[in-house]
Every structure is written in structure tokens, then in C-alpha cells.
Amino acid sequence: MRIDRRKALALLGLGAATPAAAQSSTVSFKHGVASGDPRQDRVILWTRITPEKPGADIAYTWRLNPVDRRAGGAKRGSGVTGPARDYTVKVDVTGLDAGRAYTFTFEAAGVTSPMGRTRTLPKGATQDVVLAVASCSLFPNGYFNAYQAIADAPRIDAVLHLGDYIYEYGGPGTYGMDSPVAAERPHDPPREIVSLDDYRRRHAQYKTDPGLQAAHAKAPWIVVWDDHETANDSFSMGAQNHTPGAEGDWTARKAAALKAYFEWMPIREPASGGLAEAAMRSFDFGDLASLIMIETRLTARDQQVTLDGDAPEVDGKRDLTKLKAKLADPKRRMMGEKQEAWVAGELARSVKAGHAWQVIGNEVVMAHVMFPSPKKELTAEQYAAISASAQGRVRRYEAANALGLPAGLDMWDGYPADRERVYGLFRKSGARPIVLTGDSHAFWANELHDASGQRVACEFGTTGITSPGAGELSPGINAGDLIAKANKDVVFNDQVSKGYLLLTLTRTEARADMIAVSTITSKSFETKMVKSFKARPEGKGVSALSEV
């Protein structure tokens, strides 16, 4: 953002000719502070300044200080924000030392923000890296206790957020509004969001949550959107939850959503245009790992295959010919050719550099997953005990199982040819890929196999912060147990827990700890380890998973 120095000085009250009235302004920092997109020599600092009376621009200063107090390394600066970017502030601080921790604050009109902590990425020999992986926070459905748990963790080098940071729904009877705490956490605005102002208000609401603010202040974040930052089951030219005409033009809605996202999230903004492409970026954690962030929603994704759209019922039966032909079509894409070539280049670069791991920041489940048949897997007593709330889910499982269709046509299973191309990139580069995944509201430990049955990667999926999973099908029967039993790729699945994933990387192993919170409907909570799995480098690939 270009700064008018004279205007900044005046707004800060440093210009001799500035009238006293222009120097006074009441502001607050209601949305905390954040940092993100760390490099070896730079990091993004973020906040939002809330004016008592919106309208005029606001000047601010910022300070960044090394935690170790060694001489040198402190930075400071100033700038101006205003209504054009919803009073958000984003500073790309450069000239920093690699692998160094810092604190930072902002100040405006004599008011100082909360303090945040951040750190740059390490350079050279790196012993270990600890990442918190999060996804899917539905505000009305519960307290963001899992974010607070991340803030309370003894060590987090960076937080990786894989999407559904906000949800676009809103209003009585909508998703999450049946929660016991929904009455005190209704969405703002109280309707589905469509306009730029709507998306800004929704981001602002989410960032009032104290647990989320604490997690942002803990460590730098590396983020990417999934679908709900725009609309449910979005693709490049539309979304399941977008009605053209009634909700306007999709391109305009997508642009509004992305503008608000870049204003409100600690992500480096694109140099010129190409907002969606700006999600594609990589981060090197010394000589240990490369994190390669991919975008699978808005740049190239073809419309999802659906049962009703591609295999409508005729006389009570579905003809799957058209649907299966679409699934097999090699032209259908999750990622475009440009991104595919970029991923290939990043994998090759990381392998050539001698990094032990190539970590893929991925939005939706990559494993091949089929629905189980509860009727076949449960005992008669267990089947009879299926709760009323789970009966509809069980019917859908049985119907999909009978049709022989994958569980998630919005996931990589809906684009199997494109997935095989990605697996081919893994094999060709000799990478040791760890795929990190959000979206599904469940914990996953998966071994990814290509069409020939060769293991090409492992996948760890994080559950939702608050968004509901499939839950229990019958008392004591986690739906994930049946899903894991029915699928070669799935070593473990938990459809009940809410929490986050803690990934610890060393040169000899990658360990994923599944951390759950005891509740999302009370502000008092405890954490527990659900399961831990590890993988090792194995030749030009990754070993099978083993439980710790």
C-alpha cells in the first residue's frame, strides 16, 4: 500500500499545522493481531483498527522486537488505513533474521493493540518443525476451544489453516443453528452473505472470538481458503450454494469474498491481480521440509459431478453411465495445467535441495474413500440402536454403497484422473509427500495409493474446530471406525472429535498427533490425544503409517 508521508504525519498529530480536532480520534483493536506468510527474511503483520466514527482515514505505527533481546533486529514503521480496505492493516516487514522470534504491536490515536508473537522460517540445518493444522470453524456451532488449545500449546512454529475459516450461511434454521450455544453466537449478518460488506462483517465477527485471537497471536499463520470463504461446494464458475440471478453474478460474489479475505487474513497480497493464484505458494523450513500450498477451488476446478444432476432417478433407478463417464474424463480438473506445472517444479526443487519432506497444504480429502454399509457391519442390536438423528446418514451410506460410488464427489474422489496426475508428480520427483488436509470435519490417517496400488504418499487430515462430523452411528460406534474398515487407503478415521492436528517433523520421522477438545459447548474444556501416527522416509517415498 502506498503511503502519503505528509498525510500520515498529519493524522499522527506530528504535523505542526494540524488542528487539535484532527489529532484526536477514538479507536480500538477489537479483532486482535495476527501474522502470516513467514519467510526467512520477512513476515506479514496484521490488525484491524476500529474507529468510533467510521469515515476518515486513520494513521498507525507498528513495532517489531526480537524476543531474544540481542542487539539489532528491531523494526518500526507507520502507515494509513481507511474504509477502502475496511480499516484493516497489513505490513510486509522485510530485512529480518532467519529462524528468529519476535513480538509486535500496533498503535493508533494513542491506543496500543494487544501483543502478538511471530517468527521467521529457519535457514540451513534444521532439527525439527512443529505445525498446528486447523480447519472448519463454524461460529454458531460452538466455542473455538480448539483455537485456544493451539494458543496454549508449549510450542507452535506456525499454524496451517486449510480453509473454511468462516461460513457463508446465516439465519434461523441454518447450518449450526441447532447448537446449544447458537443463540448467543448467531451469525452476523443474520443471513447468507453475498456482498463485500457482508463478507467483511462475517470475517469481523469471527475475529472477535478470544480463542481465535489467542491462536493468531501465538505464531504466524499460513492460510488458504476452501469453499465456505465464498460459498458451499464452490468451483471456478459457480457454487452449489450460489443461485445466479437471485444472488447476483458469481464472478462478482467471488471477487467480493476474496477481497474481504485478503483484507482480513494475514496472507501476502498478490502483486497484481490474480487473487486466486496468490494462494499457490511454498515455504521452506530450513533444509527439513518444503510446504507447498495448492488451490483447488476457484482457479480451475470443474463443476462437481452430482447424483441428481448426472444420474437422475427414472422409475426409481439411477443410470450411472453419464456420471461414471464424467468421473473418468481425463479433462476434468481440480488444478489447472499452470498449477500442476508449478507443483511439479516445487517438488523437484525441494527434492534437489535435499529436504527430507515435501508437505502439501491441501483443502479436501485426497484418499480414495467409499461409504461403508452399516447394515453389514453393525450387529442387529447396534443397528436397531441407531439414533433418529443418524438414520438419514445411514440411509445415505447404504444408498451410496449400493451404487458403488465414492463418499465425496466434491473431494479428490470426484476428480480421479487429476489425482492420478498428482500422484504421477510425486513418483516422478522422488518426493516424500505428506498431504495435510482439512474440510471433512474428521481426523484421518491415510496411506495414498495410485491406480496400480502403489503407495505414493501419506495423508493426515484434521478435524473441524467446531464444524460437525458424521458422529456416532449407534451408541459407541464412531462412523469413522466403519469408514476405516471399508477402505484400503484409510488407516484411521474419527468422525466425532473436534480439535486440531499437531505435526512434528524431523529428518527421520513425521509424527501426527490428533488433539481433541472435550467440548465445544462450554468455555471450560480439556484436551486429549486421540491417536498418534508416524511415517518415515523410505527410499524415494514414504513408509507405511504406524501408530505411536
Secondary structure, 3 states (H helix, E strand, C coil): CCCCHHHHHHHCCCCCCCCHHHHCCCEECCCCEEEECCCCCCEEEEEECEECCCCCCEEEEEEEEECCCCCCCCEEEEEEECHHHCCEEEEEECCCCCCCEEEEEEEECCEECCCEEEECCCCCCCCCEEEEEECCCCHHHCCCHHHHHHHHCCCCCEEEECCCCCCCCCCCCCCCCCCCCHHHCCCCCCCCCCCHHHHHHHHHHHCCCHHHHHHHHHCCEEECCCCCCCCCCEECCEECCCCCECCECHHHHHHHHHHHHHHHCCCCCCCCCCCHHHHCEEEEECCCEEEEECCCCCCCCCCCCCHHHHCCEECCEECCHHHHHHHHCCCCCCCCHHHHHHHHHHHHHHHHCCCCEEEEEECCCCCCCECCCHHHHCCHHHHHCCCHHHHHHHHHHHHHHHHCCECCCCCHHHCHHHHHHHHHHHHHHCCCEEEEECCCCCEEEEEEECCCCCEEEEEEECCCCCCCCCCEEECCEEHHHHHHHHCCCEEEEECCCEEEEEEEECCCCEEEEEEEECCCCCCCCCEEEEEEEEECEECCEECCCEEC
